[in-house]
Amino acid sequence: MIEMQHITKTYRVSRRNAGLAAACRALFSRDVEVVHALNDVSFTIHDGEMVGYVGPNGAGKSSTIKILSGILAPDGGVCTVNGRVPWKERVSHVREIGVVFGQRSQLWWDIPVIDSFELLRDIYSVPKETYRRNLEELTELLQLGEILRTPTRQLSLGQRMRCELVASLLHSPKTLFLDEPTIGPDAVSKLAVREFIARLNREHRTTVILTTHDMQDIEALAQRVILIGRGRVLLDGHVEDLRRIGGEQNSLDHAVAALYRKWDIL
């Protein structure tokens, strides 16, 4: 179970104008803006749920995922994942979670993918039999084949994202955080990733939090949606609630865009 209660997170951001004079002035006096990435965010996600976490750029989605995965500590509030505080019990916590960041890789760039998998097996201390079984199943489901022997830098974006999914699941995590997992891949790769995530949730009861700007991902995978804007939870309900509140829209994309405009969160 995932619980977040009244979580807040702020950043201090320095601002300055362009030019040498402005750079010199900034050495002695800086304009600092406090940005509220998360502001009193609360929600509960039960075991086996698949939840879409939706919002515009800068809404606080990635900050939430980083707190849940233990990368960041919040300024205030209470957060537990499977009974643990992520940033305080990181070693035991990461053994039970998998994380995929669409714009960051956990694979080593210049070595074959299979070597990265072997390194991750050692890092997570995965038993050899469990590793072999998981690798065979995941390789078959995501149709990796000869890709495993190719260096990461020579893979297409769609191929790399499929390998990133395997890397995050080799240790059989209970919870999977997906931050923009279908960003960039072609239509075929997107379908393969969606089908795989749905099967993972259905057969293994893996809890999944999916952040994405692609509403087709949400329609295909999630029944529950949490909409966040300017660091606040604006809606927590069924996918159809988005359409209902957004008005009579032809697609979920249009409904969400209408809500962004309605609540002035763009």
DAPE-V901387 format. One record per residue. N is the residue number from 1. RES is the residue in one letter. PHI is phi in degrees with one decimal (NA if undefined). OMEGA is omega in whole degrees, 0 to 359 (* if undefined). D_CENTER is the distance of its C-alpha to the mean C-alpha in whole Angstrom. Layout:
n=(N:N)
res=(RES:RES)
phi=(PHI:PHI)
omega=(OMEGA:OMEGA)
d_center=(D_CENTER:D_CENTER)
//
This chain:
n=(1:2:3:4:5:6:7:8:9:10:11:12:13:14:15:16:17:18:19:20:21:22:23:24:25:26:27:28:29:30:31:32:33:34:35:36:37:38:39:40:41:42:43:44:45:46:47:48:49:50:51:52:53:54:55:56:57:58:59:60:61:62:63:64:65:66:67:68:69:70:71:72:73:74:75:76:77:78:79:80:81:82:83:84:85:86:87:88:89:90:91:92:93:94:95:96:97:98:99:100:101:102:103:104:105:106:107:108:109:110:111:112:113:114:115:116:117:118:119:120:121:122:123:124:125:126:127:128:129:130:131:132:133:134:135:136:137:138:139:140:141:142:143:144:145:146:147:148:149:150:151:152:153:154:155:156:157:158:159:160:161:162:163:164:165:166:167:168:169:170:171:172:173:174:175:176:177:178:179:180:181:182:183:184:185:186:187:188:189:190:191:192:193:194:195:196:197:198:199:200:201:202:203:204:205:206:207:208:209:210:211:212:213:214:215:216:217:218:219:220:221:222:223:224:225:226:227:228:229:230:231:232:233:234:235:236:237:238:239:240:241:242:243:244:245:246:247:248:249:250:251:252:253:254:255:256:257:258:259:260:261:262:263:264:265:266)
res=(M:I:E:M:Q:H:I:T:K:T:Y:R:V:S:R:R:N:A:G:L:A:A:A:C:R:A:L:F:S:R:D:V:E:V:V:H:A:L:N:D:V:S:F:T:I:H:D:G:E:M:V:G:Y:V:G:P:N:G:A:G:K:S:S:T:I:K:I:L:S:G:I:L:A:P:D:G:G:V:C:T:V:N:G:R:V:P:W:K:E:R:V:S:H:V:R:E:I:G:V:V:F:G:Q:R:S:Q:L:W:W:D:I:P:V:I:D:S:F:E:L:L:R:D:I:Y:S:V:P:K:E:T:Y:R:R:N:L:E:E:L:T:E:L:L:Q:L:G:E:I:L:R:T:P:T:R:Q:L:S:L:G:Q:R:M:R:C:E:L:V:A:S:L:L:H:S:P:K:T:L:F:L:D:E:P:T:I:G:P:D:A:V:S:K:L:A:V:R:E:F:I:A:R:L:N:R:E:H:R:T:T:V:I:L:T:T:H:D:M:Q:D:I:E:A:L:A:Q:R:V:I:L:I:G:R:G:R:V:L:L:D:G:H:V:E:D:L:R:R:I:G:G:E:Q:N:S:L:D:H:A:V:A:A:L:Y:R:K:W:D:I:L)
phi=(NA:-112.9:-130.1:-123.2:-129.6:56.3:-77.3:-127.2:-151.0:-123.1:-126.1:-101.7:-115.5:-84.1:-124.3:-156.3:-78.3:-76.0:110.6:-66.5:-62.7:-64.5:-65.2:-66.1:-62.6:-66.9:-65.7:-110.6:-147.1:-114.2:-86.8:-114.6:-111.2:-91.6:-105.5:-90.3:-68.8:-133.3:-135.8:62.3:-87.7:-138.0:-167.3:-128.7:-124.1:-85.2:-57.5:86.5:-76.8:-121.3:-121.9:-88.5:-112.9:-119.4:174.8:-70.7:-58.4:81.8:-75.3:118.1:-64.7:-66.1:-62.4:-62.3:-62.0:-66.6:-68.7:-65.2:-91.1:90.0:-73.4:-116.7:-107.4:-75.3:-76.9:-161.4:103.0:-122.8:-141.0:-133.9:-128.4:54.2:83.3:-117.3:-87.7:-54.6:-82.4:-99.3:-125.1:-64.1:-62.7:-70.7:-67.4:-68.6:-69.0:-114.5:-129.0:-125.7:-133.3:-125.9:-101.7:-59.4:-110.2:-134.5:-112.9:-104.7:-97.6:-74.6:-66.6:-103.7:-116.4:-56.6:-56.1:-62.1:-68.6:-61.8:-61.4:-64.0:-63.7:-65.2:-59.7:-70.4:-61.5:-89.9:53.4:-77.8:-55.9:-57.9:-68.0:-63.4:-61.9:-62.3:-65.5:-64.2:-64.0:-63.3:-65.6:-68.4:-63.6:-70.1:-66.0:-100.2:53.3:-84.4:53.4:-69.6:-57.4:-60.1:-95.5:-100.6:-59.1:-55.7:-64.8:-98.1:-87.6:-71.8:-62.5:-64.5:-64.0:-64.0:-65.6:-65.6:-68.1:-63.0:-61.7:-61.5:-58.7:-80.2:-117.5:-61.2:-97.7:55.8:-71.0:-79.5:-131.1:-125.2:-104.6:-118.8:-105.3:56.5:-73.4:-110.5:-74.1:96.5:-61.8:-72.4:-61.7:-65.5:-65.4:-61.7:-62.5:-63.0:-66.4:-61.5:-61.7:-66.7:-62.4:-62.2:-67.2:-58.9:-66.8:-71.2:-89.6:-107.9:56.8:-73.5:-74.0:-128.4:-112.5:-117.2:-103.3:-163.8:-98.2:-90.4:-67.7:-66.5:-60.9:-64.1:-62.4:-77.6:-118.0:-105.5:-101.5:-103.5:-131.3:-111.0:-101.1:-119.9:-152.2:52.4:81.0:-121.5:-76.7:-98.3:-154.5:-138.5:-171.7:-78.6:-54.2:-65.9:-64.4:-61.5:-64.6:-64.8:-72.7:-76.1:98.6:-77.7:-110.7:-77.4:-141.9:-66.6:-57.1:-66.8:-65.2:-66.7:-60.8:-64.1:-68.1:-56.6:-69.1:-62.6:-94.7:52.1:-116.7:-77.1)
omega=(178:179:171:181:174:181:175:176:179:176:173:185:178:178:172:177:178:174:183:181:179:179:179:179:182:177:184:182:182:171:183:177:177:181:179:181:177:186:177:180:179:170:177:178:184:180:177:178:171:189:172:181:196:175:180:177:180:183:182:183:182:176:177:181:180:176:181:180:176:180:180:170:180:175:181:180:183:179:174:175:184:176:182:172:192:186:178:182:191:185:179:182:185:177:184:178:170:183:174:173:186:184:176:184:172:178:177:196:191:181:178:183:183:177:175:179:180:178:178:176:180:180:182:181:179:177:186:182:177:179:181:181:180:182:180:181:183:179:180:183:182:173:182:175:184:180:184:182:183:175:183:183:181:180:169:181:179:177:181:181:176:177:178:177:179:181:182:186:183:183:175:182:176:186:182:176:182:180:182:184:181:179:175:184:178:185:181:180:178:179:180:180:179:180:180:181:179:180:178:179:183:188:183:180:177:176:185:168:185:172:183:171:182:183:175:174:181:181:183:192:192:170:178:180:171:180:182:178:182:175:181:173:183:182:176:184:182:177:181:177:177:180:183:181:180:179:181:182:182:183:178:177:181:180:180:178:178:178:177:181:183:182:177:182:177:*)
d_center=(17:14:16:16:19:20:18:18:17:19:20:23:23:27:28:31:33:34:37:39:40:37:36:39:39:35:36:38:37:33:32:29:26:24:21:20:16:16:19:20:17:17:16:17:15:17:17:16:15:12:11:10:9:11:12:14:13:14:13:11:8:7:10:9:6:8:11:10:9:13:12:14:17:17:21:21:21:20:17:17:15:17:20:19:18:15:17:20:20:17:19:20:16:14:17:15:12:10:7:6:6:8:10:11:13:13:17:20:21:25:25:25:21:23:24:21:20:24:22:19:22:24:21:20:24:23:27:28:29:25:24:26:25:22:22:25:23:19:22:24:21:19:23:22:26:27:24:24:27:25:24:21:22:24:21:20:17:17:18:16:13:15:16:12:11:15:14:12:14:17:18:17:15:15:11:8:5:3:2:6:7:11:11:15:16:19:20:21:18:16:18:18:14:14:17:16:13:16:18:16:15:19:21:19:18:14:12:9:7:6:5:8:12:13:15:16:13:13:17:17:14:14:17:16:14:13:14:14:16:18:16:18:17:19:19:18:19:20:19:22:22:21:23:26:25:25:28:30:27:27:23:20:19:23:22:19:21:24:22:21:24:26:24:24:21:20)
//
